[in-house]
């Protein structure tokens, strides 16, 4: 196993936890503007429409994917700076 891959393991784990927190906070702010409501709907909330539920799920997934990609890319870049090689 390459040294850069080993070095990235703990970095990747720490960044994974940060990804969830950051993407959750970003989603809440986006939903306040898009959904005109403080809280996003749960899929089982009978008072919410299919459209609201699916829009919230789509936004949440997209935001998580973008934040994860940005965080992973930043972590890999940091490992390359430290080790001289790209992890992977």
N, CA, C and O atoms as CSV, one atom per row, in Angstrom:
chain,resi,resn,atom,element,x,y,z
A,1,UNK,N,N,0.843,-1.183,0.000
A,1,UNK,CA,C,0.000,0.000,0.000
A,1,UNK,C,C,0.888,1.246,0.000
A,1,UNK,O,O,1.864,1.325,0.746
A,2,UNK,N,N,0.543,2.194,-0.828
A,2,UNK,CA,C,1.341,3.415,-0.929
A,2,UNK,C,C,1.251,4.241,0.350
A,2,UNK,O,O,0.223,4.256,1.027
A,3,UNK,N,N,2.349,4.929,0.666
A,3,UNK,CA,C,2.400,5.761,1.876
A,3,UNK,C,C,1.331,6.850,1.831
A,3,UNK,O,O,0.742,7.192,2.856
A,4,UNK,N,N,1.086,7.389,0.646
A,4,UNK,CA,C,0.090,8.452,0.539
A,4,UNK,C,C,-1.311,7.933,0.846
A,4,UNK,O,O,-2.135,8.648,1.417
A,5,UNK,N,N,-1.575,6.685,0.463
A,5,UNK,CA,C,-2.894,6.089,0.731
A,5,UNK,C,C,-3.060,5.849,2.228
A,5,UNK,O,O,-4.136,6.079,2.779
A,6,UNK,N,N,-2.006,5.389,2.883
A,6,UNK,CA,C,-2.034,5.163,4.328
A,6,UNK,C,C,-2.197,6.499,5.052
A,6,UNK,O,O,-2.947,6.593,6.025
A,7,UNK,N,N,-1.504,7.521,4.584
A,7,UNK,CA,C,-1.596,8.846,5.202
A,7,UNK,C,C,-2.991,9.437,5.032
A,7,UNK,O,O,-3.449,10.209,5.874
A,8,UNK,N,N,-3.659,9.078,3.950
A,8,UNK,CA,C,-4.974,9.647,3.678
A,8,UNK,C,C,-6.079,9.011,4.515
A,8,UNK,O,O,-7.105,9.648,4.752
A,9,UNK,N,N,-5.895,7.774,4.967
A,9,UNK,CA,C,-6.944,7.062,5.719
A,9,UNK,C,C,-7.474,7.885,6.898
A,9,UNK,O,O,-8.676,8.146,6.951
A,10,UNK,N,N,-6.618,8.308,7.852
A,10,UNK,CA,C,-7.159,9.084,8.981
A,10,UNK,C,C,-7.711,10.441,8.546
A,10,UNK,O,O,-8.685,10.934,9.114
A,11,UNK,N,N,-7.088,11.031,7.547
A,11,UNK,CA,C,-7.574,12.310,7.022
A,11,UNK,C,C,-8.965,12.113,6.431
A,11,UNK,O,O,-9.871,12.906,6.690
A,12,UNK,N,N,-9.133,11.071,5.646
A,12,UNK,CA,C,-10.419,10.784,5.024
A,12,UNK,C,C,-11.511,10.521,6.045
A,12,UNK,O,O,-12.653,10.939,5.855
A,13,UNK,N,N,-11.171,9.828,7.131
A,13,UNK,CA,C,-12.169,9.554,8.170
A,13,UNK,C,C,-12.604,10.845,8.860
A,13,UNK,O,O,-13.795,11.059,9.086
A,14,UNK,N,N,-11.660,11.687,9.187
A,14,UNK,CA,C,-11.995,12.961,9.843
A,14,UNK,C,C,-12.809,13.846,8.910
A,14,UNK,O,O,-13.766,14.496,9.331
A,15,UNK,N,N,-12.422,13.866,7.646
A,15,UNK,CA,C,-13.143,14.693,6.687
A,15,UNK,C,C,-14.549,14.159,6.437
A,15,UNK,O,O,-15.463,14.933,6.153
A,16,UNK,N,N,-14.730,12.863,6.540
A,16,UNK,CA,C,-16.058,12.278,6.361
A,16,UNK,C,C,-17.042,12.792,7.399
A,16,UNK,O,O,-18.193,13.090,7.079
A,17,UNK,N,N,-16.590,12.893,8.633
A,17,UNK,CA,C,-17.451,13.417,9.699
A,17,UNK,C,C,-17.763,14.893,9.445
A,17,UNK,O,O,-18.895,15.337,9.635
A,18,UNK,N,N,-16.766,15.633,9.023
A,18,UNK,CA,C,-16.972,17.057,8.733
A,18,UNK,C,C,-17.932,17.244,7.565
A,18,UNK,O,O,-18.720,18.190,7.548
A,19,UNK,N,N,-17.867,16.353,6.600
A,19,UNK,CA,C,-18.735,16.447,5.424
A,19,UNK,C,C,-20.208,16.428,5.822
A,19,UNK,O,O,-20.995,17.244,5.344
A,20,UNK,N,N,-20.572,15.505,6.687
A,20,UNK,CA,C,-21.960,15.396,7.127
A,20,UNK,C,C,-22.435,16.647,7.839
A,20,UNK,O,O,-23.547,17.119,7.605
A,21,UNK,N,N,-21.591,17.184,8.710
A,21,UNK,CA,C,-21.970,18.385,9.456
A,21,UNK,C,C,-22.103,19.593,8.542
A,21,UNK,O,O,-23.073,20.345,8.637
A,22,UNK,N,N,-21.138,19.778,7.665
A,22,UNK,CA,C,-21.158,20.936,6.766
A,22,UNK,C,C,-22.329,20.847,5.796
A,22,UNK,O,O,-23.053,21.824,5.605
A,23,UNK,N,N,-22.518,19.689,5.188
A,23,UNK,CA,C,-23.599,19.568,4.209
A,23,UNK,C,C,-24.963,19.718,4.871
A,23,UNK,O,O,-25.881,20.268,4.264
A,24,UNK,N,N,-25.111,19.242,6.098
A,24,UNK,CA,C,-26.365,19.417,6.832
A,24,UNK,C,C,-26.663,20.885,7.095
A,24,UNK,O,O,-27.799,21.332,6.939
A,25,UNK,N,N,-25.642,21.630,7.494
A,25,UNK,CA,C,-25.823,23.060,7.760
A,25,UNK,C,C,-26.141,23.825,6.480
A,25,UNK,O,O,-27.000,24.707,6.477
A,26,UNK,N,N,-25.450,23.490,5.395
A,26,UNK,CA,C,-25.708,24.160,4.111
A,26,UNK,C,C,-27.131,23.852,3.643
A,26,UNK,O,O,-27.848,24.747,3.197
A,27,UNK,N,N,-27.533,22.593,3.744
A,27,UNK,CA,C,-28.877,22.216,3.316
A,27,UNK,C,C,-29.945,22.979,4.099
A,27,UNK,O,O,-30.920,23.447,3.511
A,28,UNK,N,N,-29.776,23.109,5.412
A,28,UNK,CA,C,-30.762,23.838,6.222
A,28,UNK,C,C,-30.921,25.276,5.717
A,28,UNK,O,O,-32.038,25.784,5.616
A,29,UNK,N,N,-29.799,25.925,5.402
A,29,UNK,CA,C,-29.864,27.308,4.920
A,29,UNK,C,C,-30.535,27.378,3.552
A,29,UNK,O,O,-31.353,28.265,3.307
A,30,UNK,N,N,-30.199,26.463,2.675
A,30,UNK,CA,C,-30.803,26.441,1.335
A,30,UNK,C,C,-32.297,26.167,1.454
A,30,UNK,O,O,-33.104,26.816,0.789
A,31,UNK,N,N,-32.667,25.211,2.298
A,31,UNK,CA,C,-34.092,24.871,2.420
A,31,UNK,C,C,-34.902,26.049,2.970
A,31,UNK,O,O,-36.045,26.251,2.559
A,32,UNK,N,N,-34.336,26.817,3.882
A,32,UNK,CA,C,-35.043,27.992,4.419
A,32,UNK,C,C,-35.422,28.950,3.292
A,32,UNK,O,O,-36.488,29.565,3.324
A,33,UNK,N,N,-34.547,29.073,2.303
A,33,UNK,CA,C,-34.814,29.981,1.179
A,33,UNK,C,C,-35.713,29.344,0.121
A,33,UNK,O,O,-36.641,29.983,-0.377
A,34,UNK,N,N,-35.442,28.111,-0.213
A,34,UNK,CA,C,-36.175,27.436,-1.281
A,34,UNK,C,C,-37.535,26.949,-0.792
A,34,UNK,O,O,-38.538,27.120,-1.485
A,35,UNK,N,N,-37.578,26.353,0.378
A,35,UNK,CA,C,-38.803,25.758,0.886
A,35,UNK,C,C,-39.676,26.715,1.662
A,35,UNK,O,O,-40.805,26.380,2.019
A,36,UNK,N,N,-39.160,27.915,1.930
A,36,UNK,CA,C,-39.893,28.931,2.685
A,36,UNK,C,C,-40.409,28.379,4.019
A,36,UNK,O,O,-41.483,28.748,4.493
A,37,UNK,N,N,-39.610,27.485,4.604
A,37,UNK,CA,C,-39.978,26.860,5.862
A,37,UNK,C,C,-38.690,26.585,6.625
A,37,UNK,O,O,-37.629,26.395,6.031
A,38,UNK,N,N,-38.800,26.565,7.956
A,38,UNK,CA,C,-37.615,26.339,8.780
A,38,UNK,C,C,-37.062,24.927,8.628
A,38,UNK,O,O,-35.848,24.732,8.568
A,39,UNK,N,N,-37.944,23.960,8.566
A,39,UNK,CA,C,-37.521,22.557,8.512
A,39,UNK,C,C,-37.915,21.899,7.202
A,39,UNK,O,O,-38.993,22.147,6.661
A,40,UNK,N,N,-37.031,21.063,6.709
A,40,UNK,CA,C,-37.336,20.273,5.511
A,40,UNK,C,C,-38.339,19.187,5.875
A,40,UNK,O,O,-38.371,18.724,7.015
A,41,UNK,N,N,-39.150,18.785,4.919
A,41,UNK,CA,C,-40.159,17.766,5.217
A,41,UNK,C,C,-39.552,16.375,5.367
A,41,UNK,O,O,-38.577,16.029,4.700
A,42,UNK,N,N,-40.145,15.594,6.249
A,42,UNK,CA,C,-39.820,14.177,6.339
A,42,UNK,C,C,-40.642,13.462,5.272
A,42,UNK,O,O,-41.722,13.921,4.901
A,43,UNK,N,N,-40.138,12.366,4.793
A,43,UNK,CA,C,-40.855,11.603,3.762
A,43,UNK,C,C,-42.200,11.094,4.273
A,43,UNK,O,O,-43.115,10.867,3.481
A,44,UNK,N,N,-42.329,10.914,5.573
A,44,UNK,CA,C,-43.573,10.381,6.134
A,44,UNK,C,C,-44.500,11.459,6.677
A,44,UNK,O,O,-45.513,11.147,7.302
A,45,UNK,N,N,-44.164,12.726,6.444
A,45,UNK,CA,C,-45.017,13.827,6.901
A,45,UNK,C,C,-46.238,13.928,5.990
A,45,UNK,O,O,-46.126,14.330,4.832
A,46,UNK,N,N,-47.380,13.567,6.510
A,46,UNK,CA,C,-48.606,13.513,5.716
A,46,UNK,C,C,-49.040,14.888,5.212
A,46,UNK,O,O,-49.725,14.987,4.195
A,47,UNK,N,N,-48.650,15.933,5.907
A,47,UNK,CA,C,-49.066,17.291,5.542
A,47,UNK,C,C,-48.256,17.867,4.380
A,47,UNK,O,O,-48.640,18.886,3.806
A,48,UNK,N,N,-47.164,17.237,4.034
A,48,UNK,CA,C,-46.307,17.727,2.951
A,48,UNK,C,C,-46.639,17.023,1.652
A,48,UNK,O,O,-47.066,15.869,1.654
A,49,UNK,N,N,-46.443,17.717,0.546
A,49,UNK,CA,C,-46.731,17.143,-0.770
A,49,UNK,C,C,-45.562,16.288,-1.247
A,49,UNK,O,O,-44.442,16.384,-0.744
A,50,UNK,N,N,-45.865,15.443,-2.244
A,50,UNK,CA,C,-44.810,14.649,-2.880
A,50,UNK,C,C,-43.727,15.577,-3.422
A,50,UNK,O,O,-42.536,15.304,-3.275
A,51,UNK,N,N,-44.139,16.653,-4.037
A,51,UNK,CA,C,-43.176,17.585,-4.627
A,51,UNK,C,C,-42.217,18.150,-3.607
A,51,UNK,O,O,-41.010,18.206,-3.847
A,52,UNK,N,N,-42.746,18.574,-2.461
A,52,UNK,CA,C,-41.887,19.113,-1.396
A,52,UNK,C,C,-40.892,18.067,-0.907
A,52,UNK,O,O,-39.702,18.345,-0.761
A,53,UNK,N,N,-41.393,16.870,-0.657
A,53,UNK,CA,C,-40.544,15.802,-0.125
A,53,UNK,C,C,-39.437,15.444,-1.120
A,53,UNK,O,O,-38.274,15.304,-0.740
A,54,UNK,N,N,-39.807,15.297,-2.393
A,54,UNK,CA,C,-38.807,14.916,-3.399
A,54,UNK,C,C,-37.830,16.039,-3.690
A,54,UNK,O,O,-36.650,15.783,-3.926
A,55,UNK,N,N,-38.303,17.287,-3.678
A,55,UNK,CA,C,-37.395,18.422,-3.861
A,55,UNK,C,C,-36.382,18.490,-2.723
A,55,UNK,O,O,-35.192,18.698,-2.957
A,56,UNK,N,N,-36.853,18.314,-1.494
A,56,UNK,CA,C,-35.946,18.343,-0.341
A,56,UNK,C,C,-34.902,17.231,-0.441
A,56,UNK,O,O,-33.721,17.462,-0.184
A,57,UNK,N,N,-35.333,16.036,-0.812
A,57,UNK,CA,C,-34.401,14.908,-0.926
A,57,UNK,C,C,-33.374,15.148,-2.030
A,57,UNK,O,O,-32.196,14.827,-1.876
A,58,UNK,N,N,-33.834,15.713,-3.141
A,58,UNK,CA,C,-32.929,15.996,-4.257
A,58,UNK,C,C,-31.884,17.031,-3.858
A,58,UNK,O,O,-30.693,16.848,-4.107
A,59,UNK,N,N,-32.336,18.114,-3.240
A,59,UNK,CA,C,-31.399,19.159,-2.803
A,59,UNK,C,C,-30.410,18.629,-1.773
A,59,UNK,O,O,-29.213,18.909,-1.840
A,60,UNK,N,N,-30.925,17.862,-0.822
A,60,UNK,CA,C,-30.050,17.334,0.224
A,60,UNK,C,C,-28.981,16.418,-0.369
A,60,UNK,O,O,-27.813,16.500,0.009
A,61,UNK,N,N,-29.372,15.555,-1.286
A,61,UNK,CA,C,-28.408,14.651,-1.923
A,61,UNK,C,C,-27.378,15.390,-2.753
A,61,UNK,O,O,-26.189,15.072,-2.709
A,62,UNK,N,N,-27.834,16.377,-3.511
A,62,UNK,CA,C,-26.918,17.145,-4.352
A,62,UNK,C,C,-25.920,17.936,-3.505
A,62,UNK,O,O,-24.726,17.967,-3.805
A,63,UNK,N,N,-26.417,18.571,-2.450
A,63,UNK,CA,C,-25.528,19.348,-1.575
A,63,UNK,C,C,-24.511,18.433,-0.913
A,63,UNK,O,O,-23.328,18.767,-0.846
A,64,UNK,N,N,-24.957,17.283,-0.422
A,64,UNK,CA,C,-24.029,16.347,0.209
A,64,UNK,C,C,-22.949,15.909,-0.781
A,64,UNK,O,O,-21.769,15.865,-0.431
A,65,UNK,N,N,-23.343,15.589,-2.004
A,65,UNK,CA,C,-22.375,15.124,-3.006
A,65,UNK,C,C,-21.342,16.201,-3.337
A,65,UNK,O,O,-20.155,15.904,-3.466
A,66,UNK,N,N,-21.786,17.436,-3.474
A,66,UNK,CA,C,-20.857,18.529,-3.794
A,66,UNK,C,C,-19.903,18.783,-2.626
A,66,UNK,O,O,-18.698,18.932,-2.829
A,67,UNK,N,N,-20.438,18.834,-1.411
A,67,UNK,CA,C,-19.580,19.067,-0.244
A,67,UNK,C,C,-18.594,17.914,-0.083
A,67,UNK,O,O,-17.419,18.144,0.200
A,68,UNK,N,N,-19.057,16.680,-0.259
A,68,UNK,CA,C,-18.171,15.515,-0.131
A,68,UNK,C,C,-17.046,15.572,-1.154
A,68,UNK,O,O,-15.888,15.328,-0.817
A,69,UNK,N,N,-17.377,15.890,-2.393
A,69,UNK,CA,C,-16.353,15.977,-3.438
A,69,UNK,C,C,-15.333,17.069,-3.111
A,69,UNK,O,O,-14.130,16.867,-3.274
A,70,UNK,N,N,-15.812,18.214,-2.654
A,70,UNK,CA,C,-14.900,19.319,-2.315
A,70,UNK,C,C,-14.004,18.952,-1.132
A,70,UNK,O,O,-12.807,19.241,-1.144
A,71,UNK,N,N,-14.578,18.324,-0.125
A,71,UNK,CA,C,-13.804,17.939,1.058
A,71,UNK,C,C,-12.801,16.842,0.712
A,71,UNK,O,O,-11.644,16.918,1.125
A,72,UNK,N,N,-13.226,15.821,-0.040
A,72,UNK,CA,C,-12.320,14.745,-0.441
A,72,UNK,C,C,-11.173,15.271,-1.289
A,72,UNK,O,O,-10.019,14.886,-1.102
A,73,UNK,N,N,-11.500,16.150,-2.216
A,73,UNK,CA,C,-10.470,16.716,-3.088
A,73,UNK,C,C,-9.473,17.541,-2.278
A,73,UNK,O,O,-8.267,17.479,-2.521
A,74,UNK,N,N,-9.976,18.312,-1.316
A,74,UNK,CA,C,-9.085,19.109,-0.460
A,74,UNK,C,C,-8.184,18.214,0.381
A,74,UNK,O,O,-7.001,18.506,0.556
A,75,UNK,N,N,-8.739,17.135,0.896
A,75,UNK,CA,C,-7.939,16.200,1.687
A,75,UNK,C,C,-6.858,15.530,0.859
A,75,UNK,O,O,-5.721,15.389,1.310
A,76,UNK,N,N,-7.209,15.118,-0.349
A,76,UNK,CA,C,-6.219,14.483,-1.233
A,76,UNK,C,C,-5.108,15.469,-1.596
A,76,UNK,O,O,-3.936,15.099,-1.666
A,77,UNK,N,N,-5.485,16.711,-1.824
A,77,UNK,CA,C,-4.494,17.743,-2.145
A,77,UNK,C,C,-3.550,17.961,-0.965
A,77,UNK,O,O,-2.344,18.124,-1.150
A,78,UNK,N,N,-4.103,17.965,0.246
A,78,UNK,CA,C,-3.265,18.144,1.438
A,78,UNK,C,C,-2.306,16.970,1.614
A,78,UNK,O,O,-1.146,17.164,1.978
A,79,UNK,N,N,-2.784,15.758,1.358
A,79,UNK,CA,C,-1.905,14.584,1.470
A,79,UNK,C,C,-0.793,14.661,0.426
A,79,UNK,O,O,0.353,14.315,0.715
A,80,UNK,N,N,-1.122,15.109,-0.775
A,80,UNK,CA,C,-0.078,15.242,-1.794
A,80,UNK,C,C,0.980,16.252,-1.355
A,80,UNK,O,O,2.174,16.043,-1.571
A,81,UNK,N,N,0.539,17.342,-0.743
A,81,UNK,CA,C,1.508,18.339,-0.258
A,81,UNK,C,C,2.416,17.748,0.814
A,81,UNK,O,O,3.606,18.054,0.875
A,82,UNK,N,N,1.832,16.891,1.662
A,82,UNK,CA,C,2.626,16.302,2.756
A,82,UNK,C,C,3.530,15.164,2.308
A,82,UNK,O,O,4.654,15.033,2.793
A,83,UNK,N,N,3.042,14.339,1.383
A,83,UNK,CA,C,3.785,13.131,0.994
A,83,UNK,C,C,4.446,13.226,-0.375
A,83,UNK,O,O,5.367,12.468,-0.677
A,84,UNK,N,N,3.983,14.145,-1.190
A,84,UNK,CA,C,4.531,14.269,-2.546
A,84,UNK,C,C,3.832,13.411,-3.577
A,84,UNK,O,O,4.137,13.513,-4.765
A,85,UNK,N,N,2.888,12.553,-3.149
A,85,UNK,CA,C,2.153,11.721,-4.101
A,85,UNK,C,C,0.650,11.816,-3.825
A,85,UNK,O,O,0.210,12.089,-2.708
A,86,UNK,N,N,-0.094,11.584,-4.865
A,86,UNK,CA,C,-1.565,11.634,-4.793
A,86,UNK,C,C,-2.075,10.327,-4.200
A,86,UNK,O,O,-1.664,9.252,-4.638
A,87,UNK,N,N,-2.977,10.401,-3.195
A,87,UNK,CA,C,-3.502,9.155,-2.617
A,87,UNK,C,C,-4.460,8.481,-3.597
A,87,UNK,O,O,-5.172,9.152,-4.344
A,88,UNK,N,N,-4.469,7.204,-3.589
A,88,UNK,CA,C,-5.421,6.514,-4.449
A,88,UNK,C,C,-4.843,5.425,-5.175
A,88,UNK,O,O,-5.537,4.756,-5.941
